[in-house]
Amino acid sequence: MSNIVEVRSLTKTYDGGFEALKSVDLDIKQGEIIALLGPNGAGKTTLISSICGITRATSGTISIGGHDNVTAFRAARNLVGLVPQEINLEPFEKVINTVRFSRGLFGKAPNDAYLEAVLKSLSLWDKKDAKVMTLSGGMKRRVLIAKALAHEPRVLFLDEPTAGVDVELRKDMWDVVAQLKEDGVTIILTTHYIEEAEAIADRIGVIAKGEILLVEDKADLMTRMGQKTLKVDLAEPITEIPKGLSDYDLTIEGEGLLYSYDTSTERTGITSLLADLQKAGLKMADLQTRQSSLEEIFVSLVAEKEGGA
């Protein structure tokens, strides 16, 4: 799969000396959904703004569809749609006129059939003649997406698209994003909602203090870094771990034991643990396993970066 966006050695230093981006390298593949995760101030919005040409990078290069976003700005920008965090819509304008205006800004010929398809895909067609001020917050966010899609971009940046949206609307937005991917649009998503990335992204990028910590396929990341935990419910609770079990990574939780193990190793140690539990005279009532969530992986990565900074 070819890259549609390529970022090389990108830096951004603001007046006063603050380094928002530190030599960032990033490849975004044609047709994928990539989620950029990071705490507040990590550099997510600065990175997106730089790629879209809103912020001028201090150094480095950005290519979109083979076009340099400085020397061939217009060609590069025509390929990009941006949905910002802020709802910056003209409140007294009709939805359809708002979207038409955005298409015209990019010099595209009128195409009401295309705009109708976009509004229908976002469940906005019945609101096309409504003034923006009459819409709910979730509907306004859909209008932002329609505006970003009006000029038929091939790359769509969604900067915290579901901030302030309730859970039901958030899941509706995930469906919209999945449909856009099916239509061949490449999607770059920044989000604070870890479950959002876990639900819809193909790859995960983690950014902290202006540096990309990793970019990896979601499934591979969770397999490689995800610890598993075995919970052993005991027939009778214990207050301390028997000496015969001291070599295992065990903790007492409620009326049972938790055993953490790495799924990537050749031996998990579960078989010997269960045998040693019997030797110690402990009777098992139940066994359960669970995988580390993406949130736990993200928190550990950022904590490691901030601790080593």
Helices and strands as residue ranges (DSSP letters): E 3-13, E 19-29, E 33-37, H 44-52, E 59-64, E 67-68, H 73-77, E 80-83, H 95-105, H 112-121, G 125-127, G 132-134, H 137-149, E 155-159, H 167-182, E 186-191, H 194-200, E 203-208, E 211-217, H 218-225, E 227-234, G 243-245, E 250-253, E 256-262, H 270-279, E 284-291, H 294-308
